Amino acid sequence: MTLRAVYDKAEETIVIHVKTAFLRAAQDKPGFIPRIRDEFRANATIKKTDVMHIEYLYRRGQRQLELLKDVNTKQLGTFSKSKEDS
């Protein structure tokens, strides 16, 4: 097994663990699970070679996970581009 293959496997394992942690934290919070799944699906197309983007998303996900675990978190907000901005 090459070093790259080992790195790819480790990366996949980390993503699975983060997704599982998000889904567990969102179990008692209605409306969060579909948004979490959508976010992971949207980012599934990122190339494995785009390490900087993957690391950025991982760090952002860790911050969001801590917020989600907070018992005071009741709602989930998102920002999206309007059609005029595209």
N, C-alpha and C positions, 0 to 999 in steps of 0.2 A: 504494500500500500504506500503510495507516495505521500509526501508531506502535505501536498495540496489536498489530497483526498481526506487526510486526517483533519485538516483545518475545516474543510467543507462539512464533514460529519459533525465536528464540534459546534460549528456555527448553526447547523440545523437543530442540534440538541438544545442549544441555548434558546433559539426561537421557540421551540416547542415548550420549554419550561416557562418562558415569559408568557406565552399565550395561555397556558394552563393556569398560571398565577392570576392573570387578568380575569379569566372565566370564573375562577374560584372566588375572587374578591367581588365579582359582580353578581353572584348568585342571588343575593337578597336585595338587589337594586334593580327595579323594573326598568326595562328599556335600554340597559347598558349592553347586554350580551349581543344583540344584533349589530350595534355600532362597533363593538370590539371585533366581531367577526368580519365586518365590512372593511375595517382598517387593515386587518391582517391580510385579507384577500387583495386589497388594493396594492399593498406593498409586496405581495408575493412575486410580482414581475420584476423586481429589482435584480439586476445581475449580481451574481456572487462575487464578481471582481470589483464591484463598487463598494469597497470596504469602508471608505469614509462615510458614505450615505448610510450604510448598515450600522456603523458605530453611532452615528448621530441618532438614528431611529431607536437604537437600543437605549442610549442615555435618556432620550425623551420619554421612551416607554417606562423606564425605571422611575422617573419623576411622576409620570401620570399614574403609575401603579401605586405609589405612595399616597397620592391624593385620593385614589379610589378606595384604598384601604381605610382611609379616615372615616370614622362613623358619622361625621358631620356632612359628608358628601352625599347629596340627595339628587342632584341633577347633573346632566352631561351636556355641555355646550360645544358647538363646533363653529368654525368659520368656513365659509365657502365663497368661491368667486361668483360674482353675478355674471350674467351673460354679456353685459357691456364690457367687463374687465377682460374677457377672454381674447 
